[in-house]
Amino acid sequence: MPRTLTVGFDGSSESRAAAEWAAREAKLRGLPLRLVNIWEGIPDAMAESAVLSAETLQHWSERIPREAAAGLRSRHPGLDVTMERVVGSAFEVLPALAGESELLVLGSRGLSGVEGFMVGSVGLSVVAHAERPVVLVRAGEQAADEHVPDPTGMPSATTPYRPVVLGLDTEDPDDTVLAFAFDAAVRRRTSLRIVHGWNPPPYYAYRLPTDLAYHGELSTQQAKDLAEAVLPWRGKHPGVEVVEESRWGRAANFLVDASREASLLVVGRRVRRSPFGAHIGPVTHAVLHHSSAPVAVVPHR
């Protein structure tokens, strides 16, 4: 199957925002865009209801996605947009679509217009099971949100992109995650801000709180570990301005703060096979719920 960028579309405001973001990303990547509407059917009792006529069902299952695809083509000239209807459960279909795609994009409801996402069970399940990168886009996301304000301070989609932000675990810096983040920065012609949060080892509690020298040693070592993890990628992408931040505290808090000035936030998810099901990790979970920017979750071994 040819490389494609896929977006799950159900006609909701969040899926429309995801489709618009996906169209912009597809143009950046030079990929065709596949708009997929998943039809799970309706209960028999509802199907027999006079309220849900055959025309209404056809409108929601066929007409709206078709019109959305036509709108994307008109707003993004030259973009190859296809529309597909798939019958099945979103929990099963979406991870399969991710495996067939360069990138899967999903919408997420905003929290009453304030910063942050409301990630439902379907979104979390897809992120936890997909073996390709998944991007979640908040309802209301606009192209101008990804760019710095114009000289007058007004939102604009014609100004340079805001930085890409990467949350990096220096104990296990995976090349797949780093490659995705650097590639995103290159395509946007913007800088890459790499954020690493760390906590002292358990035995640190037995040291005196005023032991500033020991704390300084820990900070220096963490910054060194971050620099060493990033150094090979600086060499591969000398044109990307890289800002490294190693800070003592919760990584999730630092990433959520950084997302307010980001065009895209990138985090990794270790693929684990567990009898208790798939997991996304506490940092990724927190970021998915509270980031101001679209979030790319990149699975890795």
Legacy VTK file of the C-alpha trace (Angstrom):
# vtk DataFile Version 3.0
C-alpha trace
ASCII
DATASET POLYDATA
POINTS 301 float
0.000 0.000 0.000
1.371 3.464 -0.883
2.390 5.780 1.914
-0.540 7.861 3.087
-1.684 10.076 5.921
-4.974 8.908 7.442
-7.482 10.820 9.532
-10.458 9.373 11.365
-13.529 11.441 10.486
-17.034 11.322 11.964
-18.311 14.817 11.178
-17.727 16.190 14.681
-15.945 19.496 15.272
-12.920 17.709 16.685
-12.635 15.407 13.646
-12.972 18.431 11.329
-10.087 20.140 13.145
-8.090 16.915 12.843
-8.838 16.722 9.117
-7.648 20.302 8.542
-4.455 19.654 10.524
-3.922 16.410 8.628
-4.327 18.229 5.294
-1.643 20.736 6.258
0.640 17.943 7.458
0.065 15.906 4.292
1.202 18.872 2.194
4.313 19.250 4.360
5.112 15.573 3.848
4.049 15.354 0.209
1.593 12.556 0.999
-1.967 11.800 -0.090
-4.660 12.238 2.560
-7.141 9.478 3.317
-10.327 10.506 5.104
-11.858 7.450 6.791
-15.363 7.288 8.195
-15.994 4.303 10.473
-19.557 3.038 10.472
-20.336 0.939 13.538
-24.030 0.548 12.762
-26.873 1.362 15.133
-28.944 -0.717 17.534
-31.968 -2.405 15.969
-34.371 -0.468 18.178
-32.947 2.842 16.960
-32.911 1.652 13.358
-36.627 1.044 13.569
-37.275 4.499 14.994
-39.063 6.944 12.725
-36.632 9.643 13.822
-33.696 7.894 12.154
-34.921 7.604 8.582
-32.918 6.019 5.803
-32.153 9.475 4.421
-30.771 10.639 7.769
-28.531 7.606 8.078
-27.230 8.054 4.551
-26.577 11.737 5.231
-24.390 11.039 8.248
-22.621 7.992 6.913
-21.912 9.141 3.370
-22.778 12.725 2.546
-20.955 14.542 5.354
-17.578 12.781 4.844
-17.898 13.205 1.086
-18.553 16.929 1.435
-15.706 17.239 3.933
-13.310 15.653 1.452
-14.482 18.053 -1.260
-13.954 20.997 1.085
-10.401 19.872 1.876
-9.592 19.641 -1.837
-10.845 23.172 -2.433
-8.990 24.658 0.548
-5.769 22.770 -0.183
-5.261 22.842 -3.964
-3.089 20.039 -5.279
-3.671 17.784 -2.272
-4.758 14.248 -3.157
-7.754 13.556 -0.889
-9.714 10.310 -0.872
-12.698 9.343 1.232
-13.323 5.831 2.485
-16.068 4.260 4.572
-15.142 1.280 6.768
-17.628 -0.880 8.655
-16.500 -2.069 12.067
-15.523 -1.037 15.577
-13.368 2.064 15.999
-11.359 0.230 18.681
-10.300 -2.326 16.058
-10.344 -0.356 12.811
-8.287 2.660 13.854
-5.171 0.762 15.070
-5.286 -1.236 11.827
-5.483 2.006 9.826
-2.492 3.333 11.759
-0.477 0.282 10.742
-1.230 1.003 7.094
-0.362 4.711 7.301
2.598 7.001 7.662
0.597 8.843 10.294
-2.858 8.534 11.869
-4.608 11.731 12.986
-7.523 11.843 15.418
-9.567 14.640 16.914
-10.058 15.241 20.625
-12.632 17.370 22.379
-11.375 20.522 24.059
-12.063 21.248 27.692
-14.717 23.978 27.453
-12.493 26.180 25.337
-9.547 26.145 27.740
-6.164 24.569 27.161
-6.097 20.813 27.121
-7.741 17.790 25.566
-10.506 15.463 26.581
-9.226 12.125 25.327
-11.931 9.482 25.207
-11.574 5.740 25.560
-11.254 5.240 21.797
-8.400 7.749 21.471
-6.486 6.310 24.415
-6.971 2.773 23.153
-5.723 3.662 19.678
-2.652 5.430 21.059
-1.935 2.439 23.293
-2.227 -0.144 20.517
-1.093 1.607 17.329
2.325 0.646 16.031
2.699 3.799 13.947
2.691 7.445 15.114
-0.664 8.894 16.132
-1.398 12.623 16.367
-4.239 13.991 18.484
-5.617 17.392 17.511
-7.838 19.434 19.793
-11.193 20.762 18.628
-10.822 24.383 17.569
-7.191 24.015 16.485
-6.360 26.621 13.816
-3.442 26.903 11.414
-2.447 30.196 13.038
-2.046 28.419 16.394
1.048 26.682 15.029
2.751 29.942 14.025
4.244 32.835 15.927
2.101 36.024 15.972
2.700 38.636 13.303
4.614 41.861 14.163
1.412 43.425 15.501
0.765 40.478 17.808
-2.125 39.110 15.755
-2.493 35.380 14.912
-1.248 34.489 11.452
-0.661 31.358 9.391
1.967 33.107 7.237
4.579 33.712 9.929
7.261 31.150 10.910
6.250 28.033 12.796
6.535 27.846 16.541
9.168 25.354 17.788
8.608 21.618 17.823
8.878 20.299 21.398
10.222 16.829 22.176
9.976 15.087 25.518
13.054 12.860 25.787
13.912 10.095 28.236
17.714 10.056 28.451
17.719 6.607 30.029
16.249 5.202 26.828
16.602 7.774 24.014
14.989 5.990 21.091
16.089 6.858 17.567
12.545 6.509 16.190
11.261 9.299 18.435
14.261 11.542 17.803
13.994 11.021 14.048
10.304 11.957 14.062
10.902 15.146 16.054
13.861 16.318 13.964
11.953 15.569 10.757
8.984 17.612 12.004
11.284 20.544 12.770
12.982 20.313 9.355
9.673 20.270 7.487
8.443 23.290 9.447
11.804 25.082 9.160
11.738 25.763 12.856
13.719 24.982 15.969
13.527 21.877 18.137
13.143 22.287 21.890
14.100 19.093 23.733
12.791 18.841 27.286
14.024 16.345 29.859
12.636 16.152 33.385
14.442 14.146 36.012
14.165 13.205 39.656
16.984 12.341 42.051
17.607 8.698 42.995
15.759 7.342 46.072
18.825 7.534 48.279
18.924 11.297 47.711
16.294 11.627 50.437
18.954 10.690 52.962
21.211 13.527 51.907
20.856 16.876 53.580
18.467 19.222 51.705
21.186 21.849 51.824
23.692 19.637 50.021
23.825 21.974 47.041
27.068 20.523 45.732
25.518 17.080 45.341
22.451 18.541 43.660
24.735 20.413 41.285
26.528 17.185 40.412
23.232 15.497 39.612
22.109 18.422 37.451
25.398 18.480 35.556
25.260 14.744 34.878
21.657 14.889 33.656
22.479 17.760 31.292
25.495 15.818 30.037
23.377 12.706 29.396
20.891 14.794 27.428
23.611 16.424 25.340
25.180 13.040 24.540
21.824 11.591 23.450
21.153 14.509 21.119
24.680 15.028 19.735
24.484 12.484 16.865
21.211 14.031 15.702
22.663 17.522 15.746
25.249 16.189 13.293
22.562 14.708 11.039
20.553 17.938 11.020
23.033 20.830 11.324
20.436 23.284 10.022
18.066 22.699 12.944
18.445 24.984 15.925
18.280 22.759 19.007
17.525 23.961 22.519
18.142 21.453 25.313
16.436 21.754 28.687
17.244 19.385 31.544
15.216 20.238 34.639
14.620 18.715 38.037
10.957 17.835 38.442
8.033 16.199 36.666
8.590 15.917 32.944
4.849 16.083 32.249
4.560 19.509 33.874
7.462 20.903 31.849
6.067 19.506 28.593
2.590 20.897 29.195
4.118 24.320 29.876
6.264 24.094 26.740
3.259 23.096 24.619
1.810 26.598 24.978
4.491 27.924 22.626
4.815 24.847 20.391
3.583 23.958 16.917
3.751 20.249 17.771
4.576 18.248 20.899
6.298 14.881 20.384
6.449 12.110 22.979
7.372 8.448 22.797
5.506 5.353 23.893
7.313 2.117 24.578
5.575 -0.852 22.987
5.041 -3.373 25.763
3.294 -6.709 25.563
1.495 -7.277 28.852
-1.266 -9.679 29.950
-2.945 -6.648 31.508
-3.202 -4.782 28.222
-1.294 -1.974 26.538
-0.170 1.142 28.405
0.891 4.596 27.320
2.878 5.678 30.376
2.145 8.439 32.911
3.979 11.251 31.103
2.304 10.589 27.756
-1.070 10.168 29.482
-0.739 13.536 31.237
0.437 15.288 28.084
-2.475 13.916 26.045
-4.943 15.423 28.483
-3.317 18.805 29.061
-1.233 19.848 26.034
-2.152 23.074 24.261
-0.570 21.904 20.986
-1.254 18.849 18.828
0.469 15.804 20.302
2.337 13.170 18.281
2.759 9.866 20.116
5.538 7.803 18.533
5.681 4.104 19.472
9.074 2.454 19.823
10.570 -0.809 21.033
LINES 1 302
301 0 1 2 3 4 5 6 7 8 9 10 11 12 13 14 15 16 17 18 19 20 21 22 23 24 25 26 27 28 29 30 31 32 33 34 35 36 37 38 39 40 41 42 43 44 45 46 47 48 49 50 51 52 53 54 55 56 57 58 59 60 61 62 63 64 65 66 67 68 69 70 71 72 73 74 75 76 77 78 79 80 81 82 83 84 85 86 87 88 89 90 91 92 93 94 95 96 97 98 99 100 101 102 103 104 105 106 107 108 109 110 111 112 113 114 115 116 117 118 119 120 121 122 123 124 125 126 127 128 129 130 131 132 133 134 135 136 137 138 139 140 141 142 143 144 145 146 147 148 149 150 151 152 153 154 155 156 157 158 159 160 161 162 163 164 165 166 167 168 169 170 171 172 173 174 175 176 177 178 179 180 181 182 183 184 185 186 187 188 189 190 191 192 193 194 195 196 197 198 199 200 201 202 203 204 205 206 207 208 209 210 211 212 213 214 215 216 217 218 219 220 221 222 223 224 225 226 227 228 229 230 231 232 233 234 235 236 237 238 239 240 241 242 243 244 245 246 247 248 249 250 251 252 253 254 255 256 257 258 259 260 261 262 263 264 265 266 267 268 269 270 271 272 273 274 275 276 277 278 279 280 281 282 283 284 285 286 287 288 289 290 291 292 293 294 295 296 297 298 299 300
